[in-house]
Structures are given as structure tokens and as C-alpha cells.
């Protein structure tokens, strides 16, 4: 049997959830900037958080981009930063 400490299991779980929820929250804020209940926002964030992985799968199948740690982090980063930029632009346009 493989031995894993509880701290490693908790750390891995937190990192997996963060890699899904952070881009999801950014996408939710960018495309649905209105006020929502937190339960709705978290639910949508989980669904939208799968977007980087779906894009990476599409790139693998159609553009022969390999799925590696680097491509995964780059895809998550681009989606998160791009979504945050869209959200910021929408906030600035709404305030003007």
C-alpha cells in the first residue's frame, strides 16, 4: 500500500479545487458581473472552471498541443488573467 499523510491529501485536494475555482470565479465575474448569491456564484464557478481543461483538450486534439504541466498552467493563467481583464473593463465602463 502507498502511504500518504493526511496533510498531503488535504494539500492536493485544496490545489485541485483552487485550479478549478480560481479560473471559474474569474470567468463568472467577467460574464455575469451582477450581484448573485454565493451559492449560485460558486456553482457557476465550478462549471466555468472546467473551461481551461476543455480548451486544453481541444488544443490537444486539433492543434497537437501536448498536455503538460506547463501548458496546463499557461492555459489556466491566460483564461484567469483574460477573464479578470474583461471583468475590470466591464466595471470601468459601468462606472463611466
N, C-alpha and C positions, 0 to 999 in steps of 0.2 A: 504494500500500500504506500501511496505517496503521502508524505506528511506535510501539512500546511498549517501554519499558525493562524489563529483567528485574525490577527492584525493584517496578515497578507490577504485573507479572504475579504475582510472589510475594505481594505485599500483598493483591491481590484474591483469590487462592487461599486464603490464611490467613483472610481475613474471611468468605469463603463457608463454609469448613469450621467456623469458630467460630460462625457464625449457625445452623448445623445441630447442632453437637456440644454447645454450652452448654445449650440447652433439652433436648436429648436426655439429657445427663448428669443434669440436674435431674429429668426425668421418670423415668429409670431408678432414681435414688436414692429417689424418692418411692414408686414402685410395687414395686420389687424391692430392699428395703434389705439383704437378706442379702449375705454376702460372696460375691464372684464373681471369676473370673479376669478380668484386664484385657482380654483379647481378647474375652471374652463381653460385658463391660460396654460396650466401645467399639462392638461390632457392634450391640447393642441400642440404644445411644445414637444411632447413625446412623439407625436405623429410627424410633425415637421422636422424633428431631429433626425429622422431616418433619411432625410433628403440627401445629405452628403454621401451616405453609403450607397444610395440608389444611383446618384450621379457617378460615383466611382465604379459601380458595377457596369453602368452604361459605357463609361470610358474604356473599361477593360474589354467589353465585348465588341465595341465598334471602333475604337482607336488604338487597340493593343497597348493600353497603358497598364503596366503591372500593378497589382495591389501590394504595396509595401508599406512599411511604417511611414516613410517619407511622403508617399503620395496620399496616404490617408490623412496625415497631419496637414498637408498642404490643402487638400480638398476641404477639410473641416475649417481651416483658417480662412480660406477665401470666402466660403459661404458665411462664416460668422462675421468677418470684417465687412464684407459687402452688405450683409443684412443690417448691420449696425449703422453703416453709412447711409443706407436708404432710410432707416428709421430717423436718423439725425436730420436728414434733408426734409423729411415729412414734418418733423417737429418745427424746423425753422420756417417752412412755408406756411404752416398753420398759424404760427405766431405773427407772421408778417401781414 
